[in-house]
Amino acid sequence: MALLVAGAFFMENLDATVIVTALPDMARSFQATAVDLNVGITAYLLTLAVLIPASGWIADRFGHRRVFMVALAVFTLASALCAGSQTLWQFAAARVLQGIGGAMMVPVGRLAVLRNTPKSDLLIATAYITWPGLVAPVLGPPVGGFITTYASWHWIFLLNLPLGLLAMAFTWKLMPASAGEVEKRPFDVLGFVICALTCAGLLYGLDKLGQNPRDWHPYALLATSAVLLVAFYYHARRTPAPLLKLDALKVPTYRVTFNGGSLFRAMVSAHPFLLPLMFQLGFGYDAFTAGLLVLTLFAGNIGMKPMTNAVLRRYGFRSTLIGSSLVLTACTFFCALMTPATPLALILPTLLISGMARSMGFTAYSSMAFADMPQPLMSSANTLFSMTQQLAFGLGVAFAVIFLRMGESILGVDHDTLGSYHIAFAAIGVLTLLSMLDLWRLPANAGAHVTGHAAN
């Protein structure tokens, strides 16, 4: 079941990133500009952010298997509609429908795994589920470029059809039909609206801020989101049956994952976005060479996976996360020093080690999130985790764009230069360091009953 959910997660994340390299071809098909195609990416991400908060309640109300199968069906149908789109707005509408399926797919699948996995097997199950979040953003651009070059952009979406049907068949066989013994509660409509507007305003505001930092509209959106976030906090505290039970944040291991872990995931997601652009626009490499270099991150991700559980059992969550964050920070700062004269003998090992650190930290944070979570809070904790994880992916790219624009402003240029990428990587390195602040307060044996680590 964990592998099934991992497959769905991979399909969803790949779909979110694979179209980036296909935008010029798609724009020609729709008789639009490549920039106009951003509406398809934004519509998908905003739909995910808006609807994920409702996924926990829907799974508890209608059952894991039923909701997961419907989500797969919607996602598969929307993929067919994306491939058959004749206009830009048809494509945008199909992407919204695809986002509806994606918002229910992974959170509900993860919840089913968490509810049916003993604590002793949680590390292995979480490792299966989390690796697609690291692999798909790295594989997406080169895969999209290959499909677009040797077939057509339509196949990016058509390939989801057999995968979706196969996943539905396995869901019927492997996933429990009911949600189990869970608390039945009414749907928190007001909380859902406030939370959805907060997430949408945050993502859209940062996206617009990266495009034009001199415009006042993004700042107004971000200020409104901050006010709505405070309103949601007080609403959740005073409502008998809130959409998200914030009691999960009282669990120390979960709180660390929510705070510093979200910042870590955001910085991790910025690397696959910045590196291909720096190699092409800063180093002058062609798209194929840049894609091959970024695939070194993928090799690090995969190479680290067989060692992840052994490292966690040997060193525990706290030491492993501190070590991973320090290694990733060092690699990030080295990226801020790379130039076309830097030998590949230094670039490739740096990217490989960076991928290993990303994989180790990502898996450790995801496993620690639910290590101490009591069953009554599992659904709400999973929904909150899924929402913040999706936001972190979007925020990482948004911050990367903002840091690039900041670099251009500091250097006094109006276009991408190698120096602006160096400034962006330096800023990401600083934020990666800041993500570690929560870790120092964790006890050395945090989550030991999951890792089997015995602190000295």
Residue pairs with C-beta under 8 A, 6 or more apart in sequence:
1 112
1 113
1 116
1 174
1 175
2 113
2 117
2 124
2 125
2 128
2 129
3 128
4 109
4 167
4 170
4 171
4 174
4 175
5 106
5 109
5 110
5 112
5 113
5 128
5 129
6 128
6 129
6 131
6 132
7 132
7 163
7 167
8 68
8 72
8 105
8 106
8 109
8 167
9 105
9 106
9 109
9 129
9 132
9 133
9 136
10 132
10 135
10 136
11 75
11 160
11 163
11 164
11 167
12 75
12 102
12 105
12 106
13 132
13 133
13 136
13 137
13 140
14 132
14 136
14 139
14 140
14 143
15 79
15 98
15 102
15 156
15 157
15 160
16 41
16 44
16 45
16 102
16 136
16 137
16 140
16 393
17 136
17 137
17 140
17 141
17 144
17 272
18 139
18 140
18 141
18 143
18 144
18 147
18 156
19 26
19 37
19 40
19 41
19 144
19 153
19 156
20 41
20 140
20 141
20 144
21 141
21 142
21 144
21 145
21 148
21 287
22 144
22 145
22 147
22 148
22 153
22 156
23 34
23 37
24 34
25 148
25 152
25 153
26 37
26 91
26 153
27 33
27 34
27 36
27 37
29 153
30 36
30 37
30 85
30 86
30 87
30 88
30 91
32 88
36 88
37 88
37 91
39 88
39 92
40 88
40 91
40 92
40 95
41 95
42 204
42 207
43 92
43 95
43 96
43 99
44 95
44 96
44 98
44 99
44 102
45 99
45 203
45 390
45 394
46 99
46 200
46 203
46 204
47 95
47 96
47 98
47 99
47 100
47 102
47 103
48 99
48 102
48 103
48 390
49 196
49 199
49 200
49 203
49 387
49 390
49 391
49 394
50 103
50 196
50 199
50 200
51 99
51 100
51 103
51 104
51 196
52 103
52 107
52 383
52 386
52 387
52 390
53 191
53 192
53 195
53 196
53 199
53 243
53 244
53 383
53 387
54 103
54 187
54 192
54 243
55 67
55 103
55 104
55 107
55 108
55 111
55 383
55 386
56 107
56 111
56 244
56 379
56 380
56 382
56 383
57 185
57 187
57 188
57 243
57 379
57 383
58 67
58 104
58 108
59 67
59 104
59 107
59 108
59 111
59 112
59 179
59 379
60 179
60 182
60 183
60 184
60 185
60 379
61 179
61 184
61 187
62 179
63 176
63 177
63 178
63 179
64 108
64 109
64 111
64 112
64 115
64 175
64 176
64 177
64 178
64 179
65 112
65 171
65 172
65 175
65 176
65 177
65 178
66 177
67 104
67 108
68 104
68 105
68 108
68 109
68 112
68 171
68 175
69 168
69 171
69 172
70 104
71 101
71 102
71 103
71 104
71 105
71 108
72 101
72 105
72 164
72 167
72 168
72 171
73 101
73 164
73 168
74 97
74 98
74 100
74 101
74 104
75 98
75 101
75 102
75 105
75 160
75 164
76 101
76 160
76 161
76 163
76 164
76 165
76 168
77 97
77 101
78 94
78 95
78 97
78 98
78 100
78 101
79 98
79 157
79 158
79 160
79 161
79 164
80 157
80 158
80 161
81 90
81 93
81 94
81 97
82 91
82 94
82 95
82 98
82 157
83 154
83 155
83 156
83 157
83 158
85 91
85 94
106 386
107 382
107 383
107 386
107 387
109 129
109 175
110 129
110 382
110 386
111 378
111 379
111 382
111 383
112 175
112 176
113 125
113 129
114 122
114 125
114 370
114 378
114 382
115 179
115 180
115 375
115 378
116 176
117 125
119 371
119 449
119 450
120 450
122 367
122 370
122 371
122 450
123 308
123 309
123 312
123 367
123 450
123 451
124 309
126 363
126 366
126 367
126 370
127 305
127 308
127 309
127 363
127 367
129 366
130 362
130 363
130 366
130 367
131 301
131 302
131 305
131 359
131 363
133 362
133 389
133 393
134 268
134 301
134 355
134 358
134 359
134 362
135 298
135 301
135 302
137 269
137 272
137 273
137 393
138 272
138 294
138 295
138 297
138 298
138 301
138 355
139 295
139 298
140 272
141 272
141 276
141 291
141 294
142 291
142 292
142 294
142 295
144 153
144 156
145 287
145 288
145 291
147 153
147 155
147 156
147 159
148 156
182 379
183 376
185 241
186 241
187 243
188 239
188 241
188 242
188 243
190 235
190 239
191 232
191 235
191 236
191 239
191 242
191 243
191 244
192 243
194 228
194 231
194 232
194 235
195 232
195 243
195 244
195 387
197 225
197 228
198 225
198 228
198 229
198 232
199 225
199 387
199 391
201 221
201 222
201 224
201 225
201 228
202 221
202 222
202 225
202 391
202 395
203 391
203 394
203 395
203 398
204 221
205 218
205 219
205 220
205 221
205 222
205 225
206 218
206 222
206 394
206 395
206 398
206 399
206 402
207 394
207 398
207 401
208 215
208 217
208 218
208 221
209 218
209 219
209 222
209 398
209 402
210 398
210 401
210 402
210 404
210 405
211 401
212 218
213 402
213 405
213 406
213 409
233 246
235 242
236 242
236 243
236 244
236 245
236 246
237 246
244 380
244 383
244 384
245 377
245 380
245 381
246 384
247 377
247 380
248 254
248 373
248 377
248 380
248 381
248 384
249 255
249 258
251 372
251 373
251 377
251 381
252 372
252 441
252 442
252 446
253 317
253 368
253 369
253 371
253 372
253 442
253 446
253 447
254 368
254 369
254 370
254 372
254 373
254 381
255 438
256 368
256 438
256 439
256 441
256 442
257 365
257 366
257 368
257 369
257 385
258 369
258 384
258 385
258 388
259 438
260 434
260 435
260 436
260 437
260 438
260 439
261 365
261 368
261 369
261 435
261 438
262 388
262 389
262 391
262 392
263 392
263 431
263 432
263 434
263 435
264 325
264 361
264 362
264 365
264 432
264 435
265 362
265 365
265 389
265 392
265 393
265 396
266 392
266 393
266 395
266 396
266 399
266 431
267 328
267 332
267 396
267 399
267 428
267 431
267 432
267 435
268 328
268 358
268 361
268 362
268 396
269 392
269 393
269 395
269 396
269 397
270 396
270 397
270 399
270 400
270 424
270 428
271 297
271 332
271 335
271 354
271 358
271 428
272 294
272 297
273 396
273 397
273 400
274 335
274 400
274 404
274 421
274 424
274 425
274 428
275 290
275 293
275 294
275 297
275 335
275 351
276 287
276 290
276 291
276 294
277 416
277 421
278 335
278 338
278 418
278 421
279 285
279 289
279 290
279 293
279 294
280 286
280 287
280 290
281 416
281 421
282 340
282 416
282 417
282 418
282 421
283 290
283 339
283 340
283 418
284 340
285 293
293 347
293 348
293 351
294 351
296 348
296 351
296 352
296 355
297 351
297 352
297 354
297 355
297 358
298 355
299 352
299 355
300 351
300 352
300 353
300 354
300 355
300 356
300 357
300 358
300 359
301 355
301 356
301 358
301 359
302 359
303 352
303 355
303 356
304 355
304 356
304 359
304 360
305 359
305 363
308 359
308 360
308 363
308 364
311 320
311 360
312 320
312 364
312 367
312 451
312 453
313 451
313 452
313 453
314 453
315 323
315 453
316 444
316 445
316 446
316 447
316 448
316 451
316 453
316 455
317 364
317 367
317 368
317 371
317 442
317 446
317 447
317 451
317 453
318 439
318 442
318 443
318 444
318 446
319 444
320 360
320 361
320 364
321 361
321 364
321 365
321 368
321 436
321 439
322 436
322 439
322 440
323 360
324 357
324 358
324 360
324 361
324 364
325 357
325 361
325 432
325 433
325 435
325 436
325 439
326 436
327 353
327 354
327 356
327 357
328 354
328 357
328 358
328 361
328 432
329 429
329 432
329 433
331 350
331 351
331 353
331 354
331 357
332 354
332 425
332 428
332 429
332 432
333 425
333 426
333 429
334 346
334 350
335 350
335 354
335 425
336 421
336 422
336 423
336 425
336 426
336 429
337 422
338 347
338 350
338 422
339 418
367 447
367 450
367 451
368 446
368 447
368 450
369 381
369 385
370 378
370 381
370 382
370 385
371 446
371 447
371 449
371 450
371 451
372 446
372 447
373 381
399 427
399 428
399 431
400 424
400 428
403 423
403 424
403 427
403 428
404 416
404 420
404 421
404 423
404 424
406 423
406 424
406 427
407 417
407 419
407 420
407 421
407 422
407 423
407 424
408 414
408 415
408 416
408 417
408 420
410 423
411 417
411 419
411 420
411 423
413 419
413 420
443 455
444 455
444 456
445 453
445 454
445 455
448 454
448 455
